[in-house]
Structure formats: C-alpha cells, structure tokens
Amino acid sequence: MEGTILVVNCGSSSLKIALFDGQLNKLASGLAERLGKDDGFATVKGRPERIELPAGAGHQDALNALVTVLQDSGLLDDAPAAIGHRVVHGGETFREAALINEDVLDAIKDCASLAPLHNPVNLTGIEATTALFPSTPQVAVFDTAFHQTLPRKAYLYAVPLRLYKDWGVRRYGFHGTSHQFMANEAARILGKTPATTSIISAHLGNGCSITAIRDGNSVDTSMGLTPLEGLVMGTRSGDVDPGLFDFLAQKGVDSREVHRLLNNESGLLGLSGQTNDMRSLCELADHGHEPSQTAIDVFCFRLARYIGAMMASLNRLDALVFTGGIGENSSLVREKTLAHLSLFGFTIDDELNNHHGSISDGQIEGADSRFRVLVIPTNEELVIAREALASARPGIPG
C-alpha cells in the first residue's frame, strides 16, 4: 500500500512492528519473540498462525518474516514511505525526532554507554530495516527527547558538576513518547490545548515512570541517567540507597552482578519471589500469598509518594493520568495508590474505577475529588509514526 509508515521497536530478544497508512490509521502489527534462541517465533495480530523462525534467528530474520506476511496480505505492496524507530537514549543531542544519517547513527552510538541494554539493539533494528529498504527515509524517535525541557534544578544530580560537564551525568527521563501522547490526549479530553494543560502522567507497565507536565512540557520525571531510577517496576528496583553498591561490594558482589540484580531480579519479581506480572500478583494476593501482597503495597505506596513529589513542579493540576499495561488495567493499583493521597484531595469512584473502559473520557475520580483522575490507553506507536512522517516528509516522493 502506497504511503505507509512502518514503526520498529527492537528489544534485546524481541522485535515489534506496526504499519500505518498515510492518515495514521493502523493497518497491522506484529511481534517476534525469543530471538537468538532455538524456539524463536513471530505473530501478526489478527492472524492465528504462528511464524516459526529458524534456530538462532535474529532481528533481520524476524523483520524479513513479518514484512513478508504484510506483503503477502497486500498491506505493503512495496517499500514503506517512512520508517520510524524507537531509540531509547538520545542524551542531550536530540530534542526531537531525527532523520537518520551517519551523524545521527554516530550520536546514537555515543549514547550507548548511557543505555547499554537499549541503544545497541535499537541500532540493530535500524541496520535490519536499512538492509531490507535501503532507499526508505528512516527516523529515530527518542524516549528522552520529550524530557529535554526539564529545568536544571530537575535534571542535575547533587554530585560534582564535572561529572555532568565531562560525562553527561544527569537525569534524562524515558517513556517520552508515551508521556507526550498523554499530554496531548489529556488536553483533548479536558477540552484544552496541550500548551494550557498541566498533568501528572503515570506510565505503568513492566517499566514504570511518572512525569510532571506543565503547559505541555515535561518539567520533572522519575527516571534518571538510566531507566533504573524511580518507581518500583516489573524487574527493576527503582530508587535504592547508593550506599547499597558499596555494601554489596563488601559482601563480594561485583558491579556486573549488582547491575543484574537491580535490573533483572528486583521490583515486583524480587519482592514477590514469584512473578513480575501484576495480574498474576493480584491473583496470588487474593489467595493469601503475603509476598505478593507486599509487592503490590510497596508498588502503590512508592507510586503515591512520587505523585505527591511531582506536584511540587506544577502550579496547578488539571488531571492525574494512568496509562500503560498496569495503569490502564489494574483497578486495584489505582485504588490503593489514590488511597494514600486523600490528604491532597484525591478521591475515586469505585464503579468508574472498575469499569473505566465503558466511560468515554476515562474519568474515575469521585464526585468530591479535588482533581480529575483519568485512565487513558497509551499509543506510543502512533507517536512514532507521526514523528516519522513529519521528519521524513521532505524525503517522501510527492
């Protein structure tokens, strides 16, 4: 189909794609999992058949397989008009999406030390699509770009300033595409423009972050130099005492093991000892599993504490917004979190909270709540597609 936009999101062992038409209507989406393993596979939404990938298949193999399905179905007749890539870290170099060229690739590589788990694999995705569609304009859309409006008081750590000047040690923030979508969508629901709307956006999934958005701009956020800082997450610890690193070193735990513990074995998984899936934790908690109950309690309390902290960066609050897999689907998390915030004047309507999907504007606040509380499904793929189309338009024929 002529004028399509392909969105690519590479993980270390996964590949997500989405295809949009020129009016930004989603045509298809696909997912490849367990890349690099012997049992890798791919699926296209709406199609029951599973695509078995060759043993050890990588991102290039997965992309080829998914694109073949799109072509066979007639959704992609030729090369897409533009390709948008999610790139996690853009450092201070990128304040907006960028049409990919050699300089942009070099800058993404330079930021790899700030996101060693993410930027290299994002580059792998760019290489894969370049091999498949060498003439198509490609655009990098950065998780960090939306947060480049943070003031110095919000992004500087209280460490020697030379660490920032020499090595870029500062808070960058992530999930920018999701928070940007929340800023625009909340404004629409509230009948305002983004430039006149101030919200707190809580993106809650396996990765979690919260952002204070004042008049459409990010002014504070929970993630920092890396995506490890901030809220309790699926397998990531969020905030810990920096002294923990020295304490564990004295116990014989080296830095690589500490990194693995805090990124892969902590958060909801570490506290529960069972799973990082909030749905499973809620089921276990209902059956009296105390570690799961504790994991949920810690998650919600830390979230509530951050919501309170974000209010310090705002001069007014138009709405608190929940999004992401947990934020959109866990009425328990929303209920327990807001229960900690009664001092601020937040209340919740139990009926609306439990059935928010049937409410057109996603509101769940109680009648006496001081602030609006909204549940809004995120759409990061749409943001990436929109940015890719806008950035690549000069390179699109016609």
C-alpha positions in Angstrom: 0.0 0.0 0.0 1.5 3.3 -1.1 2.4 5.9 1.6 2.6 3.6 4.5 4.7 4.2 7.7 6.5 1.3 9.4 7.2 1.6 13.1 10.0 -0.6 14.6 10.7 -1.2 18.3 13.6 -3.5 19.0 14.3 -5.3 22.3 17.2 -7.5 23.2 15.3 -10.6 22.2 12.2 -9.2 20.6 11.0 -7.1 17.7 7.7 -5.2 17.5 6.4 -3.6 14.3 3.3 -1.6 13.4 2.2 -0.5 10.0 0.2 2.8 9.5 -1.3 4.3 6.4 -0.7 8.0 5.4 -3.6 9.2 7.5 -2.0 7.4 10.5 -4.6 4.6 10.7 -3.0 1.4 12.0 -3.2 -1.3 9.4 -1.3 -4.1 11.2 1.1 -5.0 14.0 3.5 -7.9 14.6 5.7 -9.3 17.3 8.8 -11.6 17.2 9.9 -13.1 20.4 12.8 -15.3 21.7 15.2 -14.0 19.1 18.6 -15.6 19.2 17.1 -18.8 20.8 16.2 -22.1 19.2 12.5 -21.5 19.5 12.0 -18.0 18.2 8.7 -17.2 16.6 6.6 -14.3 15.3 2.9 -13.4 15.2 0.8 -10.9 13.3 -2.2 -9.5 15.2 -5.4 -10.9 13.9 -3.8 -13.9 12.3 -3.9 -17.2 14.2 -0.9 -18.9 12.6 2.4 -18.6 14.3 5.5 -18.0 12.2 8.3 -20.4 13.4 11.7 -18.8 12.9 14.9 -20.7 12.2 17.0 -21.6 15.2 19.1 -18.7 16.4 17.1 -16.2 14.2 18.0 -12.6 14.8 16.3 -9.3 14.2 16.9 -9.3 10.5 15.3 -12.8 10.1 12.3 -11.7 12.2 11.8 -8.4 10.2 12.0 -10.3 6.9 9.4 -12.8 8.1 7.0 -10.2 9.4 7.4 -8.0 6.3 6.7 -11.0 4.1 3.4 -11.5 5.8 2.4 -7.9 5.3 3.4 -8.0 1.7 1.5 -11.3 1.1 -1.6 -9.8 2.7 -1.4 -6.8 0.3 -0.9 -4.3 3.2 2.6 -3.5 2.0 3.0 -3.5 -1.8 6.4 -2.0 -1.9 8.7 -0.2 0.4 7.1 1.9 3.1 7.3 5.7 2.6 9.0 6.1 6.0 10.3 4.0 8.9 10.2 5.2 12.5 12.4 3.6 15.1 12.1 3.8 18.8 15.5 4.8 20.2 15.8 4.8 24.0 18.6 7.3 24.7 19.4 10.5 22.8 21.3 12.2 25.5 21.3 16.0 25.2 21.9 15.8 21.5 18.3 15.2 20.4 15.4 17.3 21.5 13.1 15.9 18.8 13.0 13.1 16.2 15.8 13.0 13.7 16.1 11.8 10.1 18.7 9.1 10.3 22.1 9.7 8.6 25.7 8.9 9.5 25.9 11.7 12.1 22.7 10.6 13.8 24.0 7.0 13.9 27.2 8.1 15.4 25.4 10.1 18.1 23.2 7.1 18.9 26.3 5.0 19.3 27.9 7.7 21.5 24.8 7.5 23.8 25.2 3.7 24.1 27.2 4.0 27.3 24.1 5.7 28.9 21.8 2.9 27.7 23.9 -0.2 27.1 20.9 -2.5 27.1 18.9 -0.5 24.7 20.8 1.7 22.2 22.9 -1.1 20.6 19.8 -3.2 19.9 18.0 -0.1 18.6 20.9 0.3 16.1 20.4 -3.4 15.2 16.8 -2.6 14.2 18.0 0.4 12.1 20.5 -1.9 10.3 17.9 -4.5 9.7 15.4 -2.1 8.0 18.2 -0.4 6.0 19.2 -3.8 4.6 15.5 -4.5 3.6 14.5 -1.0 2.5 17.8 0.9 1.6 16.0 3.8 -0.1 13.4 4.5 2.5 13.8 7.5 4.8 14.3 6.3 8.4 13.7 8.4 11.5 14.9 7.9 15.1 12.3 8.9 17.8 13.9 9.2 21.2 12.5 8.2 24.5 14.5 11.0 26.1 13.6 13.8 23.7 10.3 14.9 25.4 12.2 15.4 28.6 14.7 17.9 27.2 12.5 20.7 28.6 13.4 19.6 32.2 14.9 22.6 34.1 18.4 22.3 35.5 17.0 22.0 39.1 15.2 18.9 38.0 17.8 17.2 35.9 21.1 17.8 37.8 22.3 15.4 40.4 23.9 16.8 43.6 27.3 15.4 42.6 30.4 17.2 41.5 29.4 19.3 38.5 32.4 18.0 36.5 30.6 14.6 36.2 27.9 16.4 34.2 30.3 18.5 32.2 32.7 15.7 31.3 30.5 12.6 31.1 26.9 13.9 30.8 25.9 12.5 34.2 22.4 14.0 34.7 18.7 12.9 34.7 17.3 12.3 31.2 14.0 10.6 31.7 12.4 7.9 29.5 9.0 6.8 28.1 8.9 10.2 26.4 6.6 9.1 23.6 4.0 7.8 26.0 4.1 10.9 28.2 3.9 13.1 25.1 0.8 11.2 24.0 -0.7 11.6 27.4 -0.1 15.4 27.3 -2.0 15.7 24.0 -4.7 13.2 24.7 -5.5 14.6 28.2 -5.7 18.1 26.8 -8.2 16.8 24.2 -10.4 15.1 26.8 -10.3 18.2 29.1 -11.2 20.5 26.2 -7.9 22.4 26.3 -4.8 22.8 24.3 -1.6 21.0 25.3 0.1 24.4 25.9 -2.5 25.2 28.5 -2.7 21.8 30.2 -0.8 20.6 33.2 -1.0 16.9 34.2 0.8 14.2 36.1 1.3 11.2 33.7 1.9 7.8 35.3 3.1 5.2 32.7 2.9 1.9 34.5 3.9 -1.4 32.8 6.9 -3.7 33.2 8.8 -0.4 33.0 7.3 2.5 35.0 7.8 6.2 35.1 5.9 9.3 36.1 6.2 12.8 34.7 5.0 16.2 35.7 3.9 18.0 32.5 3.3 21.7 32.9 1.6 23.5 30.0 2.6 20.7 27.7 6.2 20.4 28.7 8.0 17.8 30.8 9.3 19.6 33.9 10.1 16.6 36.2 10.2 12.8 35.8 11.1 9.8 37.8 13.6 8.0 35.6 17.1 9.4 35.5 20.5 8.8 33.9 19.2 5.3 33.1 15.7 3.7 33.1 16.6 2.1 36.5 15.8 5.2 38.7 12.4 6.0 40.1 9.3 3.8 40.6 9.2 0.1 41.5 9.0 -1.8 38.2 8.5 -5.3 37.0 12.1 -6.5 37.5 13.8 -3.2 38.2 14.3 -1.9 41.7 13.7 1.8 41.1 15.3 4.1 43.7 17.7 2.5 46.2 20.3 3.9 48.6 23.5 4.4 46.5 25.3 3.0 49.6 23.8 -0.4 48.6 26.5 -0.7 45.9 29.4 -0.4 48.4 27.6 -2.6 50.9 27.1 -5.4 48.3 30.7 -5.0 47.2 31.9 -5.7 50.7 29.8 -8.9 50.6 31.7 -9.9 47.4 29.1 -8.9 44.8 30.8 -7.3 41.8 29.3 -4.4 39.8 28.0 -6.6 37.0 26.1 -8.8 39.4 24.7 -5.7 41.2 23.5 -4.4 37.8 21.8 -7.7 37.0 20.2 -7.9 40.4 18.7 -4.4 40.3 17.6 -4.6 36.6 16.5 -8.2 36.3 15.7 -9.7 39.7 14.2 -6.8 41.7 11.0 -4.8 41.6 7.7 -6.8 41.7 9.6 -10.0 40.9 12.1 -9.6 43.7 9.6 -8.6 46.3 7.1 -11.4 45.5 9.6 -14.1 44.6 7.1 -15.3 42.0 6.4 -13.0 39.1 6.7 -9.5 37.6 3.1 -9.7 36.1 0.7 -7.6 38.1 -2.3 -9.7 37.1 -0.7 -12.8 38.5 0.4 -11.0 41.6 -3.2 -9.8 42.2 -4.4 -13.4 41.9 -1.7 -14.7 44.3 -2.5 -11.9 46.7 -6.2 -12.8 46.6 -5.2 -16.3 47.7 -3.3 -15.1 50.7 0.3 -15.0 49.3 1.8 -12.4 51.6 5.0 -11.6 49.5 2.7 -10.8 46.5 0.5 -8.6 48.8 3.7 -6.8 50.0 4.9 -6.3 46.4 1.6 -4.6 45.4 1.7 -2.5 48.6 5.2 -1.3 48.0 4.5 -0.6 44.3 1.4 1.5 45.1 3.0 3.4 48.1 6.1 4.4 46.1 3.8 5.5 43.2 1.7 7.6 45.5 4.8 9.2 47.0 6.1 10.1 43.6 2.7 11.6 42.6 3.0 13.9 45.7 6.5 14.8 44.7 5.5 15.7 41.2 3.0 18.2 42.4 5.9 20.4 43.6 6.8 21.0 39.9 3.3 22.2 39.0 1.5 25.5 39.6 -1.8 23.7 39.0 -3.0 20.2 38.3 -5.7 19.6 35.6 -5.6 15.8 35.9 -3.7 12.7 37.1 -3.4 10.2 34.3 -2.9 6.5 34.5 -1.6 4.6 31.4 0.4 1.6 30.4 -0.5 -2.1 30.9 -0.8 -1.8 34.7 -2.1 1.8 34.7 -4.9 1.0 32.2 -5.9 -2.4 33.5 -5.4 -2.6 37.3 -8.2 -1.0 39.2 -6.6 -2.3 42.4 -3.4 -0.4 41.8 -5.3 2.8 41.1 -7.5 2.3 44.2 -4.6 1.5 46.5 -2.5 4.4 45.1 -5.1 7.0 45.5 -6.0 5.8 49.0 -2.5 7.2 50.0 -3.4 10.6 48.5 -6.5 11.6 50.4 -4.6 14.5 52.1 -4.2 16.1 48.6 -7.9 15.8 48.0 -7.9 12.8 45.6 -11.0 10.5 45.7 -12.0 7.7 43.5 -15.4 6.4 42.2 -15.3 2.7 42.7 -17.8 2.0 40.0 -16.0 4.1 37.4 -12.6 2.7 38.5 -13.8 -0.8 38.0 -15.5 -0.2 34.6 -13.5 2.7 33.2 -13.4 1.1 29.8 -17.1 2.0 29.3 -16.5 5.6 30.1 -15.8 7.7 27.0 -13.3 10.1 28.7 -11.8 7.6 31.1 -12.6 9.6 34.2 -12.5 7.7 37.5 -12.5 10.4 40.2 -15.1 10.7 42.8 -17.7 13.5 42.8 -15.8 15.3 45.6 -12.3 14.8 44.2 -10.2 17.9 44.1 -8.6 16.8 40.9 -9.6 14.9 37.8 -8.3 11.4 37.5 -8.2 9.8 34.0 -7.3 6.4 32.6 -6.0 6.8 29.0 -4.7 4.0 26.8 -1.2 4.9 25.6 -0.3 4.8 21.9 3.4 5.1 21.5 3.4 3.6 18.1 1.1 6.3 16.8 3.5 9.0 18.2 6.5 7.3 16.5 4.5 7.0 13.2 3.5 10.7 13.4 7.1 11.8 14.1 8.5 9.6 11.4 6.0 11.0 8.8 6.7 14.6 9.8 10.5 14.2 9.8 10.7 12.1 6.6 8.2 14.1 4.6 10.9 16.0 2.6 12.2 12.6 1.5 8.9 11.2 0.5 8.1 11.4 -3.2 5.1 13.6 -3.9 
